Amino acid sequence: MVLCHRVVDSLCGREPPHRGDYSATWSLQEWLQLLDSLTALFRLAVVNNISDEVVLSQLSDVSSSQAEVVLSVLRAREEEIRCALLDRTNSISSATLQDFDWQLKLALSSDKISSLHTPLLSLSLDVRENGALRPVTLEMNRDELGMLISSLESANKVVLQLK
């Protein structure tokens, strides 16, 4: 049980378990595989909100008492793991979107082409980074807007999986 709690501590950014405490029980390769497996199990169980039955089925190669210990640690510290994973994801960037505005424009001509008739989106973003508000303006054609929307939809799917 202590090992499982130490693995969760490691996942939450605190001190990981020390191999020296368990060197008589597992070889180095077994130890690394055990840590990777437990970390992956805790992470996936929390991110995907896996039921107890599925977690126990993932632990079918260990004794039922050991599987119950892993499950009890997982359920006891599930919210702590979720918060740590969300904090890790949020720390990727310190910038946050505060506000946005958009305008649709129609470019009728340019200095190179006399008749253009191309719709353009002008997107104004107010981004807060390290306490300062920074304006960002983008101008996109239809294809670029499509790529932006696809990227945002993909990012939204990832965020929803983390919840």
DSSP file (Angstrom, degrees, kcal/mol; ACC not computed):
  #  RESIDUE AA STRUCTURE BP1 BP2  ACC     N-H-->O    O-->H-N    N-H-->O    O-->H-N    TCO  KAPPA ALPHA  PHI   PSI    X-CA   Y-CA   Z-CA
    1    1 A M     >        0   0    0      0, 0.0     4,-2.1     0, 0.0     5,-0.2   0.000 360.0 360.0 360.0 -40.5    0.0    0.0    0.0
    2    2 A V  H  >  +     0   0    0      1,-0.2     4,-2.3     2,-0.2     5,-0.2   0.902 360.0  53.8 -62.1 -40.5    2.8    2.4    0.8
    3    3 A L  H  > S+     0   0    0      1,-0.2     4,-2.2     2,-0.2    -1,-0.2   0.924 107.6  50.1 -60.0 -44.7    4.4    1.8   -2.6
    4    4 A C  H  > S+     0   0    0      1,-0.2     4,-2.2     2,-0.2    -1,-0.2   0.907 110.7  49.4 -61.7 -42.3    1.1    2.7   -4.3
    5    5 A H  H  X S+     0   0    0     -4,-2.1     4,-2.4     1,-0.2    -1,-0.2   0.882 110.3  50.9 -64.5 -37.1    0.8    5.9   -2.3
    6    6 A R  H  X S+     0   0    0     -4,-2.3     4,-2.2     2,-0.2    -2,-0.2   0.859 107.9  52.6 -68.9 -34.7    4.4    6.8   -3.2
    7    7 A V  H  X S+     0   0    0     -4,-2.2     4,-2.2     2,-0.2    -2,-0.2   0.915 110.6  47.5 -65.1 -42.1    3.7    6.2   -6.9
    8    8 A V  H  X S+     0   0    0     -4,-2.2     4,-1.9     2,-0.2    -2,-0.2   0.906 109.2  54.2 -64.2 -41.3    0.7    8.6   -6.6
    9    9 A D  H  <>S+     0   0    0     -4,-2.4     5,-3.2     1,-0.2    -2,-0.2   0.921 109.2  48.4 -56.0 -43.9    3.0   11.1   -4.8
   10   10 A S  H ><5S+     0   0    0     -4,-2.2     3,-1.6     1,-0.2    -2,-0.2   0.906 109.7  51.5 -62.9 -42.8    5.4   10.9   -7.7
   11   11 A L  H 3<5S+     0   0    0     -4,-2.2    -1,-0.2     1,-0.3    -2,-0.2   0.807 108.7  52.8 -63.0 -30.2    2.5   11.4  -10.2
   12   12 A C  T 3<5S-     0   0    0     -4,-1.9    -1,-0.3    -5,-0.1    -2,-0.2   0.293 127.0 -98.0 -91.6   9.2    1.5   14.5   -8.2
   13   13 A G  T < 5S+     0   0    0     -3,-1.6    -3,-0.2     1,-0.3    -2,-0.1   0.585  87.1 114.4  89.9  10.8    5.0   16.0   -8.3
   14   14 A R  S   <S-     0   0    0     -5,-3.2    -1,-0.3    -6,-0.2    -2,-0.0  -0.364  79.0 -49.0-102.6-171.7    6.3   14.9   -4.9
   15   15 A E        -     0   0    0     -2,-0.1    -5,-0.2    -3,-0.1    -1,-0.2  -0.340  58.8-136.7 -64.5 128.4    9.0   12.5   -4.0
   16   16 A P        -     0   0    0      0, 0.0    -9,-0.1     0, 0.0    -1,-0.1  -0.281  33.2 -81.5 -78.0 168.4    8.9    9.2   -5.9
   17   17 A P        -     0   0    0      0, 0.0     2,-0.4     0, 0.0     3,-0.0  -0.396  46.6-121.3 -67.2 149.5    9.4    5.8   -4.2
   18   18 A H    >   -     0   0    0      1,-0.1     3,-1.1    -3,-0.1     4,-0.4  -0.798   4.9-144.3 -97.3 132.7   13.1    4.8   -3.8
   19   19 A R  G >> S+     0   0    0     -2,-0.4     3,-1.9     1,-0.3     4,-0.7   0.849  97.0  67.9 -62.5 -34.1   14.3    1.6   -5.4
   20   20 A G  G 34 S+     0   0    0      1,-0.3     3,-0.4     2,-0.2    -1,-0.3   0.802  93.3  58.7 -57.5 -29.9   16.6    1.0   -2.5
   21   21 A D  G <4 S+     0   0    0     -3,-1.1    -1,-0.3     1,-0.2    -2,-0.2   0.709 120.0  27.8 -71.1 -18.9   13.6    0.4   -0.3
   22   22 A Y  T X> S+     0   0    0     -3,-1.9     4,-2.0    -4,-0.4     3,-1.5   0.229  83.1 112.5-126.9  12.4   12.4   -2.4   -2.6
   23   23 A S  T 3< S+     0   0    0     -4,-0.7    -3,-0.1    -3,-0.4    -2,-0.1   0.765  77.6  56.5 -63.6 -25.9   15.7   -3.7   -4.1
   24   24 A A  T 34 S+     0   0    0     -4,-0.2    -1,-0.3     1,-0.1     3,-0.1   0.718 112.1  43.1 -75.9 -19.3   15.4   -7.1   -2.3
   25   25 A T  T <4 S+     0   0    0     -3,-1.5     2,-0.3     1,-0.2    -2,-0.2   0.869 119.9  26.2 -93.5 -42.3   11.9   -7.6   -3.8
   26   26 A W  S  < S-     0   0    0     -4,-2.0    -1,-0.2    -7,-0.2    -4,-0.1  -0.945  71.3-124.2-129.3 145.2   12.4   -6.6   -7.5
   27   27 A S     >  -     0   0    0     -2,-0.3     4,-2.8    -3,-0.1     5,-0.2  -0.266  43.1 -98.5 -71.2 171.1   15.2   -6.4  -10.0
   28   28 A L  H  > S+     0   0    0      1,-0.2     4,-2.5     2,-0.2     5,-0.2   0.919 125.3  47.8 -60.0 -45.1   15.9   -3.1  -11.6
   29   29 A Q  H  > S+     0   0    0      1,-0.2     4,-2.2     2,-0.2    -1,-0.2   0.919 113.8  46.7 -64.2 -43.4   14.0   -4.0  -14.8
   30   30 A E  H  > S+     0   0    0      2,-0.2     4,-2.6     1,-0.2    -2,-0.2   0.897 111.9  52.5 -63.6 -40.1   11.0   -5.3  -12.8
   31   31 A W  H  X S+     0   0    0     -4,-2.8     4,-2.5     2,-0.2    -2,-0.2   0.932 110.7  45.7 -61.5 -48.2   11.1   -2.2  -10.6
   32   32 A L  H  X S+     0   0    0     -4,-2.5     4,-2.4     1,-0.2    -1,-0.2   0.893 114.0  49.0 -64.2 -40.1   11.0    0.1  -13.6
   33   33 A Q  H  X S+     0   0    0     -4,-2.2     4,-2.5    -5,-0.2    -1,-0.2   0.899 110.9  50.8 -65.9 -39.9    8.3   -1.9  -15.3
   34   34 A L  H  X S+     0   0    0     -4,-2.6     4,-2.7     2,-0.2     5,-0.3   0.930 111.7  46.8 -62.9 -46.7    6.2   -1.9  -12.0
   35   35 A L  H  X S+     0   0    0     -4,-2.5     4,-2.5     1,-0.2     5,-0.2   0.926 114.0  47.7 -62.1 -44.8    6.5    1.9  -11.7
   36   36 A D  H  X S+     0   0    0     -4,-2.4     4,-2.5    -5,-0.2    -2,-0.2   0.915 113.6  48.1 -62.4 -42.5    5.6    2.5  -15.3
   37   37 A S  H  X S+     0   0    0     -4,-2.5     4,-2.4     2,-0.2    -2,-0.2   0.923 114.0  44.8 -66.3 -45.3    2.6    0.2  -15.1
   38   38 A L  H  X S+     0   0    0     -4,-2.7     4,-2.7     2,-0.2     5,-0.2   0.916 114.5  49.1 -66.2 -42.3    1.2    1.6  -11.9
   39   39 A T  H  X S+     0   0    0     -4,-2.5     4,-2.5    -5,-0.3    -2,-0.2   0.932 113.6  46.3 -62.0 -45.7    1.7    5.2  -13.1
   40   40 A A  H  X S+     0   0    0     -4,-2.5     4,-2.8    -5,-0.2     5,-0.3   0.898 112.7  50.6 -64.5 -40.3    0.0    4.4  -16.4
   41   41 A L  H  X S+     0   0    0     -4,-2.4     4,-2.6     2,-0.2     5,-0.2   0.939 112.8  45.1 -63.6 -47.6   -2.8    2.6  -14.6
   42   42 A F  H  X S+     0   0    0     -4,-2.7     4,-1.9     2,-0.2     5,-0.2   0.925 115.7  47.7 -61.9 -44.4   -3.5    5.5  -12.2
   43   43 A R  H  X S+     0   0    0     -4,-2.5     4,-2.7    -5,-0.2     5,-0.2   0.948 115.9  42.3 -63.1 -50.2   -3.3    8.1  -15.0
   44   44 A L  H  X S+     0   0    0     -4,-2.8     4,-2.5     1,-0.2     6,-0.2   0.881 111.8  54.8 -66.2 -38.4   -5.6    6.2  -17.4
   45   45 A A  H  <>S+     0   0    0     -4,-2.6     5,-1.7    -5,-0.3     4,-0.4   0.888 115.2  39.3 -63.6 -38.4   -8.1    5.3  -14.7
   46   46 A V  H  <5S+     0   0    0     -4,-1.9     3,-0.5    -5,-0.2    -2,-0.2   0.927 117.6  46.9 -77.3 -45.9   -8.5    8.9  -13.6
   47   47 A V  H  <5S+     0   0    0     -4,-2.7    -2,-0.2     1,-0.2    -3,-0.2   0.908 123.0  34.4 -63.5 -42.6   -8.4   10.5  -17.1
   48   48 A N  T  <5S-     0   0    0     -4,-2.5    -1,-0.2    -5,-0.2    -2,-0.2   0.408 103.2-127.5 -95.3   2.0  -10.9    8.0  -18.6
   49   49 A N  T   5 -     0   0    0     -3,-0.5    -3,-0.2    -4,-0.4     2,-0.1   0.932  37.3-165.0  51.3  53.2  -12.9    7.6  -15.4
   50   50 A I      < -     0   0    0     -5,-1.7    -1,-0.2    -6,-0.2    -5,-0.0  -0.429  15.6-115.9 -74.7 140.7  -12.6    3.8  -15.5
   51   51 A S     >  -     0   0    0     -2,-0.1     4,-2.1     1,-0.1     5,-0.2  -0.238  25.5-107.6 -71.9 163.4  -14.9    1.7  -13.4
   52   52 A D  H  > S+     0   0    0      1,-0.2     4,-2.7     2,-0.2     5,-0.2   0.869 118.6  55.8 -59.3 -38.8  -13.6   -0.5  -10.5
   53   53 A E  H  > S+     0   0    0      1,-0.2     4,-2.0     2,-0.2    -1,-0.2   0.895 108.0  47.4 -63.8 -40.5  -14.3   -3.7  -12.6
   54   54 A V  H  > S+     0   0    0      2,-0.2     4,-1.8     1,-0.2    -1,-0.2   0.904 111.7  50.5 -68.3 -41.0  -12.1   -2.5  -15.5
   55   55 A V  H  X S+     0   0    0     -4,-2.1     4,-1.0     1,-0.2    -2,-0.2   0.935 111.3  48.8 -61.2 -45.7   -9.3   -1.5  -13.1
   56   56 A L  H  < S+     0   0    0     -4,-2.7     3,-0.3     1,-0.2    -1,-0.2   0.864 108.5  53.7 -63.5 -35.2   -9.5   -5.0  -11.5
   57   57 A S  H >< S+     0   0    0     -4,-2.0     3,-1.2     1,-0.2    -1,-0.2   0.847 104.8  54.7 -68.1 -31.3   -9.4   -6.6  -14.9
   58   58 A Q  H 3< S+     0   0    0     -4,-1.8     3,-0.3     1,-0.3    -1,-0.2   0.750 109.0  49.6 -69.4 -22.8   -6.3   -4.7  -15.7
   59   59 A L  T >< S+     0   0    0     -4,-1.0     3,-1.7    -3,-0.3    -1,-0.3   0.001  72.6 122.0-103.0  27.0   -4.7   -6.1  -12.5
   60   60 A S  T <   +     0   0    0     -3,-1.2    -1,-0.2     1,-0.3    -2,-0.1   0.716  66.0  62.6 -65.5 -20.8   -5.7   -9.7  -13.3
   61   61 A D  T 3  S+     0   0    0     -3,-0.3    -1,-0.3    -4,-0.1     2,-0.3   0.454  97.9  65.9 -86.7   0.7   -2.1  -10.9  -13.2
   62   62 A V  S <  S-     0   0    0     -3,-1.7    -3,-0.0     1,-0.1     5,-0.0  -0.764  99.3 -82.7-114.1 166.1   -1.7  -10.0   -9.5
   63   63 A S     >  -     0   0    0     -2,-0.3     4,-2.4     1,-0.1     5,-0.2  -0.226  38.7-115.0 -65.0 157.4   -3.4  -11.4   -6.4
   64   64 A S  H  > S+     0   0    0      1,-0.2     4,-2.2     2,-0.2     5,-0.1   0.847 115.9  54.1 -64.4 -33.8   -6.9  -10.2   -5.6
   65   65 A S  H  > S+     0   0    0      2,-0.2     4,-1.7     1,-0.2    -1,-0.2   0.905 110.3  46.4 -67.8 -39.3   -5.7   -8.7   -2.3
   66   66 A Q  H  > S+     0   0    0      2,-0.2     4,-2.3     1,-0.2    -2,-0.2   0.896 111.8  51.7 -67.3 -39.5   -2.9   -6.7   -4.1
   67   67 A A  H  X S+     0   0    0     -4,-2.4     4,-2.5     1,-0.2    -2,-0.2   0.894 108.4  51.3 -63.6 -39.5   -5.5   -5.6   -6.7
   68   68 A E  H  X S+     0   0    0     -4,-2.2     4,-2.6     2,-0.2    -1,-0.2   0.871 108.4  52.0 -65.1 -37.2   -7.8   -4.4   -4.0
   69   69 A V  H  X S+     0   0    0     -4,-1.7     4,-2.3     2,-0.2     5,-0.2   0.937 110.7  47.1 -63.9 -46.7   -5.0   -2.4   -2.4
   70   70 A V  H  X S+     0   0    0     -4,-2.3     4,-2.5     1,-0.2    -2,-0.2   0.927 114.0  48.5 -60.6 -44.7   -4.2   -0.7   -5.7
   71   71 A L  H  X S+     0   0    0     -4,-2.5     4,-2.6     1,-0.2     5,-0.2   0.894 110.1  50.9 -63.5 -40.9   -7.9    0.0   -6.3
   72   72 A S  H  X S+     0   0    0     -4,-2.6     4,-2.1     2,-0.2    -1,-0.2   0.894 111.9  47.0 -66.3 -38.5   -8.4    1.5   -2.8
   73   73 A V  H  X S+     0   0    0     -4,-2.3     4,-1.9     2,-0.2    -2,-0.2   0.914 112.1  51.5 -66.8 -42.1   -5.4    3.8   -3.2
   74   74 A L  H  < S+     0   0    0     -4,-2.5     4,-0.4    -5,-0.2    -2,-0.2   0.940 113.7  42.5 -59.4 -48.6   -6.7    4.9   -6.6
   75   75 A R  H  < S+     0   0    0     -4,-2.6     3,-0.5     1,-0.2     4,-0.3   0.849 113.2  52.9 -69.7 -33.8  -10.2    5.7   -5.3
   76   76 A A  H  < S+     0   0    0     -4,-2.1    -1,-0.2    -5,-0.2    -2,-0.2   0.832 122.9  28.1 -69.8 -31.2   -8.8    7.4   -2.1
   77   77 A R  S  X S+     0   0    0     -4,-1.9     4,-2.3    -5,-0.1    -1,-0.2   0.159  84.7 113.7-118.2  18.9   -6.5    9.7   -4.1
   78   78 A E  H  > S+     0   0    0     -3,-0.5     4,-2.5    -4,-0.4     5,-0.2   0.908  79.4  47.4 -58.3 -46.9   -8.4   10.0   -7.4
   79   79 A E  H  > S+     0   0    0     -4,-0.3     4,-2.5     1,-0.2    -1,-0.2   0.873 110.7  52.5 -65.9 -36.9   -9.2   13.7   -7.0
   80   80 A E  H  > S+     0   0    0      2,-0.2     4,-2.1     1,-0.2    -1,-0.2   0.902 110.8  47.6 -64.3 -41.3   -5.7   14.5   -6.1
   81   81 A I  H  X S+     0   0    0     -4,-2.3     4,-2.5     2,-0.2    -2,-0.2   0.926 111.1  51.5 -65.1 -44.7   -4.4   12.7   -9.2
   82   82 A R  H  X S+     0   0    0     -4,-2.5     4,-2.5     1,-0.2    -2,-0.2   0.925 110.9  47.7 -58.8 -46.2   -7.0   14.5  -11.4
   83   83 A C  H  X S+     0   0    0     -4,-2.5     4,-2.7     1,-0.2    -1,-0.2   0.904 111.4  50.5 -62.7 -41.6   -5.9   17.9  -10.0
   84   84 A A  H  X S+     0   0    0     -4,-2.1     4,-2.2     2,-0.2    -1,-0.2   0.901 111.6  47.8 -64.8 -40.5   -2.2   17.1  -10.5
   85   85 A L  H  X S+     0   0    0     -4,-2.5     4,-2.1     2,-0.2    -2,-0.2   0.902 113.4  47.6 -67.0 -40.7   -2.8   16.0  -14.1
   86   86 A L  H  X S+     0   0    0     -4,-2.5     4,-3.0    -5,-0.2    -2,-0.2   0.904 111.4  50.7 -66.3 -41.0   -4.9   19.1  -14.9
   87   87 A D  H  X S+     0   0    0     -4,-2.7     4,-1.8     2,-0.2    -2,-0.2   0.901 109.7  50.9 -62.0 -40.2   -2.2   21.4  -13.3
   88   88 A R  H  < S+     0   0    0     -4,-2.2     4,-0.2     2,-0.2    -1,-0.2   0.909 112.9  45.8 -64.1 -41.3    0.4   19.7  -15.4
   89   89 A T  H >< S+     0   0    0     -4,-2.1     3,-1.3     1,-0.2     4,-0.3   0.919 113.0  49.5 -67.0 -43.7   -1.6   20.3  -18.5
   90   90 A N  H >< S+     0   0    0     -4,-3.0     3,-0.9     1,-0.3    -1,-0.2   0.778 101.7  63.5 -66.9 -26.4   -2.4   24.0  -17.5
   91   91 A S  T 3< S+     0   0    0     -4,-1.8    -1,-0.3     1,-0.2    -2,-0.2   0.513  77.1  88.0 -78.9  -2.4    1.2   24.7  -16.8
   92   92 A I  T <  S+     0   0    0     -3,-1.3     2,-0.4     1,-0.2    -1,-0.2   0.894 104.8  13.7 -60.4 -38.2    2.1   24.1  -20.5
   93   93 A S    <   -     0   0    0     -3,-0.9    -1,-0.2    -4,-0.3    36,-0.0  -1.000  56.8-156.1-140.7 140.4    1.4   27.7  -21.2
   94   94 A S        +     0   0    0     -2,-0.4    36,-0.5    -3,-0.1     2,-0.3   0.498  69.6 100.4 -90.6  -3.7    0.9   30.7  -18.9
   95   95 A A  E     -A  129   0A   0     34,-0.2     2,-0.4    35,-0.1    34,-0.2  -0.629  50.5-175.0 -86.1 139.1   -1.2   32.5  -21.5
   96   96 A T  E     -A  128   0A   0     32,-2.3    32,-3.1    -2,-0.3     2,-0.5  -0.982  28.8-115.1-132.5 146.6   -5.0   32.6  -21.3
   97   97 A L  E     +A  127   0A   0     -2,-0.4    30,-0.2    30,-0.2     3,-0.1  -0.688  31.7 175.0 -81.0 122.6   -7.6   34.0  -23.7
   98   98 A Q  E     -     0   0A   0     28,-3.2     2,-0.3    -2,-0.5    -1,-0.2   0.845  62.4 -17.8 -93.8 -43.0   -9.5   36.8  -22.0
   99   99 A D  E     -A  126   0A   0     27,-1.3    27,-3.0     2,-0.0    -1,-0.4  -0.978  56.2-161.9-159.3 162.0  -11.6   38.0  -24.9
  100  100 A F  E     -A  125   0A   0     -2,-0.3     2,-0.3    25,-0.2    25,-0.2  -0.981   3.5-172.5-148.8 160.7  -12.0   37.9  -28.7
  101  101 A D  E     -A  124   0A   0     23,-2.2    23,-3.2    -2,-0.3     2,-0.3  -0.977   9.5-162.5-148.4 152.8  -13.7   39.7  -31.5
  102  102 A W  E     -A  123   0A   0     -2,-0.3     2,-0.3    21,-0.2    21,-0.2  -0.978   7.1-168.9-141.2 154.5  -14.1   38.9  -35.2
  103  103 A Q  E     -A  122   0A   0     19,-2.1    19,-3.3    -2,-0.3     2,-0.5  -0.995  17.1-139.7-139.5 142.3  -14.9   40.6  -38.4
  104  104 A L  E     -A  121   0A   0     -2,-0.3     2,-0.3    17,-0.2    17,-0.2  -0.911  26.7-177.3-103.3 127.5  -15.6   39.2  -41.8
  105  105 A K  E     -A  120   0A   0     15,-3.5    15,-3.2    -2,-0.5     2,-0.5  -0.853  21.7-141.2-122.3 156.8  -14.2   41.2  -44.7
  106  106 A L  E     -A  119   0A   0     -2,-0.3     2,-0.7    13,-0.3    11,-0.1  -0.956  12.6-149.7-120.7 112.2  -14.3   40.9  -48.4
  107  107 A A  E     -A  118   0A   0     11,-3.0    11,-2.2    -2,-0.5    10,-0.4  -0.716  15.6-178.6 -81.5 114.7  -11.1   41.7  -50.3
  108  108 A L        -     0   0    0     -2,-0.7     8,-3.3     1,-0.2     9,-0.3   0.803  61.4 -12.5 -86.9 -31.4  -12.2   43.0  -53.7
  109  109 A S        -     0   0    0      6,-0.3     2,-0.3     7,-0.2    -1,-0.2  -0.975  54.8-153.7-159.5 169.3   -8.7   43.5  -55.2
  110  110 A S        -     0   0    0      3,-3.0     6,-0.0    -2,-0.3     0, 0.0  -0.819  43.5 -93.1-137.9 179.2   -5.0   43.7  -54.4
  111  111 A D  S    S+     0   0    0     -2,-0.3     3,-0.1     1,-0.2     0, 0.0   0.682 126.7  37.6 -71.1 -15.3   -2.0   45.5  -55.9
  112  112 A K  S    S+     0   0    0      1,-0.2     2,-0.5     2,-0.0    -1,-0.2   0.727 119.3  43.2-104.3 -30.4   -1.3   42.3  -58.0
  113  113 A I        -     0   0    0      1,-0.1    -3,-3.0     0, 0.0    -1,-0.2  -0.974  61.8-158.1-124.1 128.5   -4.8   41.1  -58.9
  114  114 A S  S    S+     0   0    0     -2,-0.5     2,-0.5     1,-0.2    -1,-0.1   0.823  87.4  35.1 -76.7 -30.0   -7.5   43.5  -60.0
  115  115 A S        +     0   0    0      1,-0.1    -6,-0.3    -6,-0.1    -1,-0.2  -0.934  64.9 147.0-128.0 109.1  -10.5   41.2  -59.1
  116  116 A L        -     0   0    0     -8,-3.3    -8,-0.2    -2,-0.5    -7,-0.2   0.849  18.4-177.8-108.2 -54.3  -10.0   39.1  -56.0
  117  117 A H        +     0   0    0    -10,-0.4    -9,-0.2    -9,-0.3    -8,-0.0   0.909  27.9 155.4  48.7  53.5  -13.4   38.7  -54.2
  118  118 A T  E     -A  107   0A   0    -11,-2.2   -11,-3.0    -9,-0.0     2,-0.2  -0.938  40.8-133.2-112.2 123.6  -11.9   36.7  -51.3
  119  119 A P  E     -A  106   0A   0      0, 0.0    23,-0.4     0, 0.0     2,-0.4  -0.559  26.2-169.7 -73.2 139.0  -13.6   36.6  -47.9
  120  120 A L  E     -A  105   0A   0    -15,-3.2   -15,-3.5    -2,-0.2     2,-0.5  -0.985  14.9-143.0-130.3 140.2  -11.2   37.2  -45.0
  121  121 A L  E     -AB 104 140A   0     19,-3.1    19,-2.6    -2,-0.4     2,-0.6  -0.897   8.1-158.1-102.8 128.6  -11.7   36.8  -41.3
  122  122 A S  E     -AB 103 139A   0    -19,-3.3   -19,-2.1    -2,-0.5     2,-0.5  -0.933  13.2-170.2-105.7 115.3  -10.1   39.3  -39.0
  123  123 A L  E     -AB 102 138A   0     15,-3.0    15,-2.9    -2,-0.6     2,-0.5  -0.926   5.8-165.6-112.5 120.9   -9.8   37.7  -35.5
  124  124 A S  E     -AB 101 137A   0    -23,-3.2   -23,-2.2    -2,-0.5     2,-0.4  -0.928   9.0-171.2-108.8 123.3   -8.7   39.9  -32.6
  125  125 A L  E     -AB 100 136A   0     11,-3.7    11,-2.9    -2,-0.5     2,-0.7  -0.912  17.6-152.2-114.7 138.5   -7.6   38.1  -29.4
  126  126 A D  E     -AB  99 135A   0    -27,-3.0   -28,-3.2    -2,-0.4   -27,-1.3  -0.942  23.7-171.7-106.9 109.9   -6.9   39.6  -26.0
  127  127 A V  E     -AB  97 134A   0      7,-2.8     7,-3.4    -2,-0.7     2,-0.6  -0.885  14.8-149.6-108.8 128.1   -4.4   37.3  -24.4
  128  128 A R  E     +AB  96 133A   0    -32,-3.1   -32,-2.3    -2,-0.5     2,-0.4  -0.868  22.8 172.2 -97.6 120.8   -3.3   37.6  -20.7
  129  129 A E  E >   -AB  95 132A   0      3,-2.8     3,-1.8    -2,-0.6   -34,-0.2  -0.978  68.6 -16.1-134.1 120.3    0.2   36.4  -20.2
  130  130 A N  T 3  S-     0   0    0    -36,-0.5    -1,-0.1    -2,-0.4     3,-0.1   0.870 128.5 -53.0  54.0  40.8    2.0   36.9  -16.9
  131  131 A G  T 3  S+     0   0    0      1,-0.2     2,-0.4     0, 0.0    -1,-0.3   0.243 116.3 109.3  85.8 -13.3   -0.6   39.4  -15.8
  132  132 A A  E <   -B  129   0A   0     -3,-1.8    -3,-2.8     2,-0.0     2,-0.5  -0.793  65.7-131.5-101.6 139.9   -0.3   41.6  -18.9
  133  133 A L  E     -B  128   0A   0     -2,-0.4    -5,-0.2    -5,-0.2    -7,-0.0  -0.775  26.2-172.9 -90.2 126.3   -3.0   41.9  -21.5
  134  134 A R  E     -B  127   0A   0     -7,-3.4    -7,-2.8    -2,-0.5     2,-0.3  -0.978  16.5-138.1-125.0 123.2   -1.6   41.5  -25.0
  135  135 A P  E     -B  126   0A   0      0, 0.0     2,-0.4     0, 0.0    -9,-0.2  -0.615  18.9-172.2 -80.6 138.5   -3.6   42.0  -28.2
  136  136 A V  E     -B  125   0A   0    -11,-2.9   -11,-3.7    -2,-0.3     2,-0.4  -0.999   2.2-166.5-129.6 128.9   -3.1   39.5  -31.1
  137  137 A T  E     -B  124   0A   0     -2,-0.4     2,-0.4   -13,-0.2   -13,-0.2  -0.965   5.5-176.5-121.0 132.3   -4.7   40.1  -34.5
  138  138 A L  E     -B  123   0A   0    -15,-2.9   -15,-3.0    -2,-0.4     2,-0.5  -0.949  11.9-160.2-124.4 144.5   -4.9   37.4  -37.2
  139  139 A E  E     +B  122   0A   0     -2,-0.4     2,-0.3   -17,-0.2   -17,-0.2  -0.993  21.6 176.8-125.1 125.9   -6.3   37.6  -40.7
  140  140 A M  E     -B  121   0A   0    -19,-2.6   -19,-3.1    -2,-0.5     2,-0.1  -0.939  23.8-138.8-132.3 147.2   -7.2   34.3  -42.3
  141  141 A N     >  -     0   0    0     -2,-0.3     4,-2.4   -21,-0.2     5,-0.2  -0.329  48.7 -85.2 -88.6-176.8   -8.7   33.1  -45.6
  142  142 A R  H  > S+     0   0    0    -23,-0.4     4,-2.1     1,-0.2     5,-0.1   0.890 127.6  47.9 -60.2 -43.6  -11.3   30.3  -45.7
  143  143 A D  H  > S+     0   0    0      2,-0.2     4,-2.1     1,-0.2    -1,-0.2   0.917 112.4  48.5 -66.0 -43.5   -8.7   27.5  -45.8
  144  144 A E  H  > S+     0   0    0      1,-0.2     4,-2.2     2,-0.2    -1,-0.2   0.888 110.7  51.6 -64.1 -38.5   -6.7   28.9  -42.9
  145  145 A L  H  X S+     0   0    0     -4,-2.4     4,-2.7     2,-0.2    -1,-0.2   0.905 107.9  52.5 -63.7 -41.4  -10.0   29.3  -40.9
  146  146 A G  H  X S+     0   0    0     -4,-2.1     4,-2.2     1,-0.2    -2,-0.2   0.904 109.8  48.4 -60.2 -42.0  -10.9   25.7  -41.5
  147  147 A M  H  X S+     0   0    0     -4,-2.1     4,-2.3     2,-0.2    -1,-0.2   0.895 111.2  50.7 -65.9 -39.7   -7.5   24.6  -40.2
  148  148 A L  H  X S+     0   0    0     -4,-2.2     4,-2.5     2,-0.2    -2,-0.2   0.928 110.6  48.7 -62.9 -45.2   -7.9   26.7  -37.1
  149  149 A I  H  X S+     0   0    0     -4,-2.7     4,-2.4     1,-0.2    -2,-0.2   0.910 111.4  49.8 -62.7 -42.0  -11.3   25.3  -36.4
  150  150 A S  H  X S+     0   0    0     -4,-2.2     4,-2.2     2,-0.2    -1,-0.2   0.907 111.3  49.3 -61.8 -42.1  -10.0   21.8  -36.8
  151  151 A S  H  X S+     0   0    0     -4,-2.3     4,-2.3     1,-0.2    -2,-0.2   0.910 111.8  48.1 -64.1 -42.2   -7.1   22.4  -34.5
  152  152 A L  H  X S+     0   0    0     -4,-2.5     4,-2.3     2,-0.2    -2,-0.2   0.884 110.5  51.5 -67.1 -38.0   -9.4   23.9  -31.9
  153  153 A E  H  X S+     0   0    0     -4,-2.4     4,-1.9     2,-0.2    -1,-0.2   0.907 110.8  48.7 -64.0 -41.1  -11.8   21.0  -32.1
  154  154 A S  H  X S+     0   0    0     -4,-2.2     4,-1.8     2,-0.2    -2,-0.2   0.909 111.5  49.2 -64.1 -42.1   -8.9   18.6  -31.6
  155  155 A A  H  X S+     0   0    0     -4,-2.3     4,-2.3     1,-0.2    -2,-0.2   0.893 109.1  53.2 -64.1 -39.3   -7.7   20.5  -28.6
  156  156 A N  H  X S+     0   0    0     -4,-2.3     4,-2.6     1,-0.2    -1,-0.2   0.887 106.0  53.2 -63.2 -39.6  -11.2   20.5  -27.2
  157  157 A K  H  X S+     0   0    0     -4,-1.9     4,-1.7     2,-0.2    -1,-0.2   0.908 109.4  48.8 -61.5 -41.7  -11.4   16.7  -27.5
  158  158 A V  H  X S+     0   0    0     -4,-1.8     4,-1.4     2,-0.2    -2,-0.2   0.925 111.5  49.1 -64.3 -44.3   -8.1   16.4  -25.6
  159  159 A V  H  X S+     0   0    0     -4,-2.3     4,-0.9     1,-0.2     3,-0.3   0.910 109.5  51.9 -63.0 -41.9   -9.4   18.7  -22.8
  160  160 A L  H  < S+     0   0    0     -4,-2.6     3,-0.4     1,-0.2    -1,-0.2   0.841 106.3  54.6 -64.7 -32.3  -12.6   16.8  -22.5
  161  161 A Q  H  < S+     0   0    0     -4,-1.7    -1,-0.2     1,-0.2    -2,-0.2   0.815 105.2  54.2 -68.6 -30.0  -10.7   13.5  -22.1
  162  162 A L  H  <        0   0    0     -4,-1.4    -1,-0.2    -3,-0.3    -2,-0.2   0.703 360.0 360.0 -76.9 -19.2   -8.8   15.1  -19.2
  163  163 A K     <        0   0    0     -4,-0.9    -1,-0.2    -3,-0.4    -2,-0.2   0.475 360.0 360.0 -78.9 360.0  -11.9   16.0  -17.3
